[in-house]
Amino acid sequence: MYHLALGVTSLLLTVLTVLGLSLQLGWRRSAARWPHHALYFLVIAGTLLSGLLALLGGQRWWPWLPVLALLLGMGRTRAGSRAHWRLALLVSALWGGAAFWTW
């Protein structure tokens, strides 16, 4: 079950990152904003679920804490700013590291 949660959430995070990049580069406009936000909340839920399943399965759960903290901090940056996309890239990198570390 844990690996399924990781796989689904990694797919959601990939789609979220690509959609965010398309918004940042101006390829898409307002029509892509609501799916971007919906994916953001699904990635938060998947990350939380991954951490909980790791905890319940006796695996390392603590690598998910910084990822979750940074995801929750995304709202404090202005959309389209350098800080926003840099934080998004950092979240993606840490997410990949946490998934690798806890696999």
Contact map, one row per residue, 1 for C-alpha under 8 A:
1111100000000000000000000000000000000000000000000000100000000000000000000000000000000000000000000000000
1111110000000000000000000000000000000000000000000100110000000000000000000000000000000000000000000000000
1111111000000000000000000000000000000000000000000000000000000000000000000000000000000000000000000000001
1111111100000000000000000000000000000000000000000000000000000000000000000000000000000000000000000000000
1111111110000000000000000000000000000000000001001100000000000000000000000000000000000000000000000000000
0111111111000000000000000000000000000000000001100100000000000000000000000000000000000000000000000010000
0011111111100000000000000000000000000000000000000000000000000000000000000000000000000000000000000000000
0001111111110000000000000000000000000000000001000000000000000000000000000000000000000000000000000000000
0000111111111000000000000000000000000000011001100000000000000000000000000000000000000000000000000000000
0000011111111100000000000000000000000000000000000000000000000000000000000000000000000000000000000000000
0000001111111110000000000000000000000000000000000000000000000000000000000000000000000000000000000000000
0000000111111111000000000000000000000010011000000000000000000000000000000000000000000000000000000000000
0000000011111111100000000000000000000011001000000000000000000000000000000000000000000000000100000000000
0000000001111111110000000000000000000000000000000000000000000000000000000000000000000000000000000000000
0000000000111111111000000000000000000010000000000000000000000000000000000000000000000000000000000000000
0000000000011111111100000000000000010011000000000000000000000000000000000000000000000000000000000000000
0000000000001111111110000000000000000000000000000000000000000000000000000000000000000001000100000000000
0000000000000111111111000000000000000000000000000000000000000000000000000000000000000000000000000000000
0000000000000011111111100000000100010000000000000000000000000000000000000000000000000000000000000000000
0000000000000001111111110000000000010000000000000000000000000000000000000000000000000000000000000000000
0000000000000000111111111000000000000000000000000000000000000000000000000000000000000000000000000000000
0000000000000000011111111111000000000000000000000000000000000000000000000000000000000000000000000000000
0000000000000000001111111111100110000000000000000000000000000000000000000000000000000000000000000000000
0000000000000000000111111110000000000000000000000000000000000000000000000000000100000000000000000000000
0000000000000000000011111111000000000000000000000000000000000000000000000000000000000000000000000000000
0000000000000000000001111111100000000000000000000000000000000000000000000000000000000000000000000000000
0000000000000000000001111111100000000000000000000000000000000000000000000000000000000000000000000000000
0000000000000000000001101111111100000000000000000000000000000000000000000000000000000000000000000000000
0000000000000000000000100111111110000000000000000000000000000000000000000000000000000000000000000000000
0000000000000000000000000001111111000000000000000000000000000000000000000000000000000000000000000000000
0000000000000000000000000001111111000000000000000000000000000000000000000000000000000000000000000000000
0000000000000000001000100001111111110000000000000000000000000000000000000000000000000000000000000000000
0000000000000000000000100000111111111000000000000000000000000000000000000000000000000000000000000000000
0000000000000000000000000000011111111100000000000000000000000000000000000000000000000000000000000000000
0000000000000000000000000000000111111110000000000000000000000000000000000000000000000000000000000000000
0000000000000001001100000000000111111111000000000000000000000000000000000000000000000000000000000000000
0000000000000000000000000000000011111111100000000000000000000000000000000000000000000000000000000000000
0000000000000000000000000000000001111111110000000000000000000000000000000000000000000000000000000000000
0000000000011011000000000000000000111111111000000000000000000000000000000000000000000000000000000000000
0000000000001001000000000000000000011111111100000000000000000000000000000000000000000000000000000000000
0000000000000000000000000000000000001111111110000000000000000000000000000000000000000000000000000000000
0000000010010000000000000000000000000111111111000000000000000000000000000000000000000000000000000000000
0000000010011000000000000000000000000011111111100000000000000000000000000000000000000000000000000000000
0000000000000000000000000000000000000001111111110000000000000000000100110000000000000000000000000000000
0000000000000000000000000000000000000000111111111000000000000000000000000000000000000000000000000000000
0000110110000000000000000000000000000000011111111100000000000000000000000000000000000000000000000000000
0000010010000000000000000000000000000000001111111110000000000001001100000000000000000000000000000000000
0000000000000000000000000000000000000000000111111111000000000001000100000000000000000000000000000000000
0000100000000000000000000000000000000000000011111111100000000000000000000000000000000000000000000000000
0100110000000000000000000000000000000000000001111111110000000001000000000000000000000000000000000000000
0000000000000000000000000000000000000000000000111111111000001101100000000000000000000000000000000000000
0000000000000000000000000000000000000000000000011111111100001000000000000000000000000000000000000000000
1100000000000000000000000000000000000000000000001111111110000000000000000000000000000000000000000000000
0100000000000000000000000000000000000000000000000111111111111000000000000000000000000000000000000000010
0000000000000000000000000000000000000000000000000011111111111000000000000000000000000000000000000000000
0000000000000000000000000000000000000000000000000001111111100000000000000000000000000000000000000000000
0000000000000000000000000000000000000000000000000000111111100000000000000000000000000000000000000000000
0000000000000000000000000000000000000000000000000000011111110000000000000000000000000000000000000000000
0000000000000000000000000000000000000000000000000000011111111000000000000000000000000000000000000000010
0000000000000000000000000000000000000000000000000000011001111110000000000000000000000000000000000000110
0000000000000000000000000000000000000000000000000011011000111111100000000000000000000000000000000000010
0000000000000000000000000000000000000000000000000010000000011111100000000000000000000000000000000000000
0000000000000000000000000000000000000000000000000000000000011111111000000000000000000000000000000100110
0000000000000000000000000000000000000000000000110110000000001111111100000000000000000000000000100100000
0000000000000000000000000000000000000000000000000010000000001111111110000000000000000000000000000000000
0000000000000000000000000000000000000000000000000000000000000011111111000000000000000000000001000000000
0000000000000000000000000000000000000000000000100000000000000011111111100000000000000000001001100100000
0000000000000000000000000000000000000000000100110000000000000001111111110000000000000000000000000000000
0000000000000000000000000000000000000000000000000000000000000000111111111000000000000000000000000000000
0000000000000000000000000000000000000000000000000000000000000000011111111100000000000010001000000000000
0000000000000000000000000000000000000000000100000000000000000000001111111100000000000001001000000000000
0000000000000000000000000000000000000000000100000000000000000000000111111110000000000000000000000000000
0000000000000000000000000000000000000000000000000000000000000000000011111111100000000000000000000000000
0000000000000000000000000000000000000000000000000000000000000000000001111111100000010011000000000000000
0000000000000000000000000000000000000000000000000000000000000000000000011111110000000000000000000000000
0000000000000000000000000000000000000000000000000000000000000000000000001111110000000000000000000000000
0000000000000000000000000000000000000000000000000000000000000000000000001111111010110000000000000000000
0000000000000000000000000000000000000000000000000000000000000000000000000011111110110000000000000000000
0000000000000000000000000000000000000000000000000000000000000000000000000000111110010000000000000000000
0000000000000000000000010000000000000000000000000000000000000000000000000000011111011000000000000000000
0000000000000000000000000000000000000000000000000000000000000000000000000000111111111000000000000000000
0000000000000000000000000000000000000000000000000000000000000000000000000000000111111100000000000000000
0000000000000000000000000000000000000000000000000000000000000000000000000000110011111110000000000000000
0000000000000000000000000000000000000000000000000000000000000000000000000100111111111111000000000000000
0000000000000000000000000000000000000000000000000000000000000000000000000000000111111111100000000000000
0000000000000000000000000000000000000000000000000000000000000000000000000000000001111111110000000000000
0000000000000000000000000000000000000000000000000000000000000000000001000100000000111111111000000000000
0000000000000000100000000000000000000000000000000000000000000000000000100100000000011111111100000000000
0000000000000000000000000000000000000000000000000000000000000000000000000000000000001111111110000000000
0000000000000000000000000000000000000000000000000000000000000000000000000000000000000111111111000000000
0000000000000000000000000000000000000000000000000000000000000000001001100000000000000011111111100000000
0000000000001000100000000000000000000000000000000000000000000000000000000000000000000001111111110000000
0000000000000000000000000000000000000000000000000000000000000000000000000000000000000000111111111000000
0000000000000000000000000000000000000000000000000000000000000000011000000000000000000000011111111100000
0000000000000000000000000000000000000000000000000000000000000001001000000000000000000000001111111110000
0000000000000000000000000000000000000000000000000000000000000000000000000000000000000000000111111111000
0000000000000000000000000000000000000000000000000000000000000000000000000000000000000000000011111111100
0000000000000000000000000000000000000000000000000000000000000011001000000000000000000000000001111111110
0000010000000000000000000000000000000000000000000000000000000000000000000000000000000000000000111111111
0000000000000000000000000000000000000000000000000000000000000000000000000000000000000000000000011111111
0000000000000000000000000000000000000000000000000000000000010010000000000000000000000000000000001111111
0000000000000000000000000000000000000000000000000000010000111010000000000000000000000000000000000111111
0010000000000000000000000000000000000000000000000000000000000000000000000000000000000000000000000011111
